[in-house]
Amino acid sequence: MLVGYARKSTADQSLNLQIDALKAAGCTRIFRETGSGADKKRPELKRALAALGAGDVLVVWKLDRLARSLRHLTDIVTDLEAREVGFRALQEPIDLTTSQGKLIFHIMSALTEFEREIIRERTLAGLAAARARGRVGGRPKRFVET
């Protein structure tokens, strides 16, 4: 079974484009939601995920309709894979029911993790360089008169 999930951020936006694309893709059940993609507590997303069983496929119009952060997206996809549920994004070449789609998804995930680690290394190097120059980070100590 193909299960669709459509999300819009605000009430004045329309879901029509997403709904039409999900229906054209063959989704027999579509969950509709209004709310921020950054919010992990979305009741319709939870209902959609709960409705999926082994062999089913979750379909979204675009990745950003499902999640705004790669971490959240990866968590969702990892859960789907563990439950033998497929995942497909209609506007991106990501279809986790195919080997090519899995490869693209994992490459994107690996590049994002690499980028995050590079930023972390640069930050730590900058802090170490500042300490070597005598700069002490953190909030200044409060002076209290007694």
C-alpha contacts under 8 A as a table, 3 or more apart, distances in Angstrom:
res1	aa1	res2	aa2	distance
1	M	27	C	7.35
1	M	28	T	6.95
1	M	55	G	7.37
1	M	56	D	4.79
1	M	57	V	6.37
2	L	26	G	6.53
2	L	27	C	4.57
2	L	28	T	6.04
2	L	29	R	7.13
2	L	56	D	5.91
2	L	57	V	4.91
2	L	58	L	6.13
2	L	59	V	6.69
3	V	27	C	5.24
3	V	28	T	6.24
3	V	29	R	5.08
3	V	30	I	5.85
3	V	31	F	7.84
3	V	48	A	7.29
3	V	52	L	7.41
3	V	56	D	7.33
3	V	57	V	6.11
3	V	58	L	4.99
3	V	59	V	5.93
4	G	22	L	5.97
4	G	27	C	5.63
4	G	28	T	7.70
4	G	29	R	6.09
4	G	30	I	4.33
4	G	31	F	6.12
4	G	48	A	7.83
4	G	58	L	5.89
4	G	59	V	4.70
4	G	60	V	5.84
5	Y	30	I	5.59
5	Y	31	F	4.83
5	Y	32	R	6.15
5	Y	33	E	7.96
5	Y	45	L	7.09
5	Y	48	A	6.94
5	Y	58	L	7.31
5	Y	59	V	6.35
5	Y	60	V	5.38
5	Y	61	W	7.90
5	Y	66	L	7.55
6	A	15	L	6.80
6	A	18	Q	6.08
6	A	19	I	6.74
6	A	30	I	7.20
6	A	31	F	6.19
6	A	32	R	4.97
6	A	33	E	6.29
6	A	60	V	6.44
6	A	61	W	7.10
6	A	65	R	6.61
6	A	66	L	7.93
7	R	15	L	7.02
7	R	32	R	5.90
7	R	33	E	4.68
7	R	34	T	5.63
7	R	35	G	7.07
7	R	37	G	7.87
7	R	65	R	5.53
7	R	66	L	7.43
8	K	11	A	7.51
8	K	13	Q	6.34
8	K	14	S	6.96
8	K	15	L	6.40
8	K	33	E	6.40
8	K	34	T	4.89
8	K	35	G	6.25
8	K	36	S	7.60
8	K	65	R	7.39
9	S	13	Q	7.21
9	S	34	T	5.47
9	S	35	G	4.63
9	S	36	S	5.08
9	S	37	G	7.23
10	T	13	Q	5.66
10	T	34	T	6.09
10	T	35	G	6.33
10	T	36	S	7.92
11	A	14	S	7.74
11	A	34	T	6.58
14	S	17	L	7.48
15	L	18	Q	5.44
15	L	19	I	6.01
15	L	32	R	7.83
16	N	19	I	5.09
16	N	20	D	5.98
17	L	20	D	5.29
17	L	21	A	6.26
18	Q	21	A	5.17
18	Q	22	L	6.08
18	Q	60	V	7.96
18	Q	61	W	5.71
19	I	22	L	5.11
19	I	23	K	6.09
19	I	30	I	7.56
20	D	23	K	5.20
20	D	24	A	6.12
21	A	24	A	5.02
21	A	25	A	6.14
21	A	61	W	6.87
21	A	90	L	7.90
22	L	25	A	5.03
22	L	26	G	6.55
22	L	27	C	5.62
22	L	30	I	7.61
22	L	59	V	7.14
22	L	60	V	7.15
22	L	61	W	6.79
23	K	26	G	5.17
23	K	27	C	5.17
23	K	28	T	7.24
24	A	27	C	7.45
27	C	30	I	6.67
27	C	59	V	7.54
31	F	44	E	6.08
31	F	45	L	7.29
31	F	47	R	7.83
31	F	48	A	6.17
32	R	44	E	6.59
33	E	42	R	7.75
33	E	44	E	5.89
33	E	45	L	7.59
35	G	39	D	7.42
35	G	42	R	7.46
36	S	39	D	5.43
37	G	40	K	7.34
37	G	64	D	7.11
37	G	65	R	6.51
37	G	66	L	6.59
37	G	67	A	5.16
37	G	68	R	5.25
38	A	67	A	6.47
38	A	68	R	5.25
38	A	69	S	7.01
39	D	42	R	6.56
40	K	72	H	7.76
41	K	46	K	7.91
42	R	45	L	5.42
42	R	46	K	6.34
43	P	46	K	5.08
43	P	47	R	6.20
44	E	47	R	4.90
44	E	48	A	6.05
45	L	48	A	4.99
45	L	49	L	6.11
46	K	49	L	5.17
46	K	50	A	6.05
47	R	50	A	5.04
47	R	51	A	6.14
48	A	51	A	5.14
48	A	52	L	6.73
49	L	52	L	5.50
49	L	58	L	7.91
50	A	53	G	7.95
52	L	56	D	5.86
52	L	57	V	7.39
52	L	58	L	7.46
52	L	85	V	6.91
53	G	56	D	5.58
53	G	83	R	7.01
53	G	84	E	7.48
53	G	85	V	6.33
54	A	83	R	5.91
54	A	84	E	4.77
54	A	85	V	5.16
55	G	84	E	6.14
55	G	85	V	5.46
55	G	86	G	6.91
56	D	84	E	7.89
56	D	85	V	5.21
56	D	86	G	6.13
57	V	85	V	5.54
57	V	86	G	4.21
57	V	87	F	5.25
57	V	88	R	7.03
58	L	85	V	7.29
58	L	86	G	6.14
58	L	87	F	4.80
58	L	88	R	6.25
59	V	87	F	5.96
59	V	88	R	4.80
59	V	89	A	5.82
59	V	90	L	7.26
60	V	63	L	6.76
60	V	65	R	6.81
60	V	66	L	6.83
60	V	88	R	6.45
60	V	89	A	4.95
60	V	90	L	6.32
61	W	65	R	6.95
61	W	89	A	5.57
61	W	90	L	4.89
61	W	91	Q	5.98
62	K	65	R	5.51
62	K	66	L	7.36
62	K	89	A	5.37
62	K	90	L	6.13
62	K	91	Q	5.32
62	K	92	E	6.66
63	L	66	L	5.45
63	L	67	A	6.54
63	L	89	A	6.06
63	L	92	E	7.48
64	D	67	A	5.19
64	D	68	R	5.38
65	R	68	R	7.57
66	L	73	L	7.11
67	A	70	L	7.30
67	A	72	H	6.04
67	A	73	L	5.35
68	R	72	H	7.32
68	R	73	L	7.48
69	S	72	H	5.37
69	S	73	L	6.29
70	L	73	L	4.91
70	L	74	T	5.86
70	L	109	S	7.33
70	L	112	T	7.76
71	R	74	T	5.14
71	R	75	D	6.15
72	H	75	D	5.08
72	H	76	I	6.27
73	L	76	I	5.20
73	L	77	V	6.18
74	T	77	V	5.12
74	T	78	T	5.90
74	T	109	S	7.57
75	D	78	T	5.19
75	D	79	D	6.22
76	I	79	D	5.19
76	I	80	L	6.25
77	V	80	L	4.94
77	V	81	E	6.11
77	V	87	F	7.22
78	T	81	E	5.17
78	T	82	A	6.21
79	D	82	A	5.16
79	D	83	R	6.38
80	L	83	R	5.14
80	L	84	E	6.16
80	L	85	V	4.86
80	L	86	G	6.64
80	L	87	F	7.51
81	E	84	E	4.84
81	E	85	V	5.56
81	E	86	G	6.74
82	A	85	V	7.56
86	G	95	D	7.61
86	G	96	L	5.61
86	G	97	T	5.26
87	F	94	I	7.86
87	F	95	D	5.80
87	F	96	L	5.10
87	F	97	T	6.62
88	R	94	I	5.78
88	R	95	D	4.22
88	R	96	L	6.17
88	R	97	T	7.54
89	A	92	E	5.61
89	A	93	P	7.08
89	A	94	I	5.59
89	A	95	D	6.41
90	L	93	P	7.35
90	L	94	I	7.68
93	P	101	G	6.42
93	P	104	I	7.70
94	I	100	Q	7.95
94	I	101	G	4.48
94	I	102	K	7.13
94	I	104	I	6.70
94	I	105	F	6.46
95	D	98	T	5.80
95	D	100	Q	7.70
95	D	101	G	4.48
95	D	102	K	6.85
96	L	99	S	7.01
96	L	100	Q	7.93
96	L	101	G	5.01
96	L	102	K	4.89
96	L	105	F	7.82
97	T	101	G	7.11
97	T	102	K	7.49
98	T	101	G	5.27
98	T	102	K	6.35
99	S	102	K	5.13
99	S	103	L	6.20
100	Q	103	L	5.08
100	Q	104	I	6.30
101	G	104	I	5.21
101	G	105	F	6.15
102	K	105	F	5.14
102	K	106	H	6.11
103	L	106	H	5.22
103	L	107	I	6.07
104	I	107	I	5.13
104	I	108	M	6.17
105	F	108	M	5.21
105	F	109	S	6.20
106	H	109	S	4.92
106	H	110	A	5.99
107	I	110	A	5.07
107	I	111	L	6.11
108	M	111	L	5.23
108	M	112	T	6.21
109	S	112	T	5.20
109	S	113	E	6.20
110	A	113	E	5.10
110	A	114	F	6.09
111	L	114	F	4.99
111	L	115	E	6.12
112	T	115	E	5.04
112	T	116	R	6.20
113	E	116	R	5.08
113	E	117	E	6.26
114	F	117	E	5.14
114	F	118	I	6.20
115	E	118	I	5.11
115	E	119	I	6.29
116	R	119	I	5.24
116	R	120	R	6.29
117	E	120	R	4.96
117	E	121	E	6.13
118	I	121	E	5.09
118	I	122	R	6.17
119	I	122	R	5.14
119	I	123	T	6.15
120	R	123	T	5.14
120	R	124	L	6.23
121	E	124	L	5.19
121	E	125	A	6.09
122	R	125	A	5.06
122	R	126	G	6.08
123	T	126	G	5.11
123	T	127	L	6.24
124	L	127	L	5.13
124	L	128	A	6.16
125	A	128	A	5.09
125	A	129	A	6.13
126	G	129	A	5.10
126	G	130	A	6.18
127	L	130	A	5.10
127	L	131	R	6.21
128	A	131	R	5.10
128	A	132	A	6.17
129	A	132	A	5.04
129	A	133	R	6.43
130	A	133	R	5.15
130	A	134	G	6.53
130	A	135	R	5.21
130	A	136	V	7.46
131	R	134	G	4.99
131	R	135	R	4.86
131	R	136	V	5.90
131	R	137	G	7.79
132	A	135	R	7.25
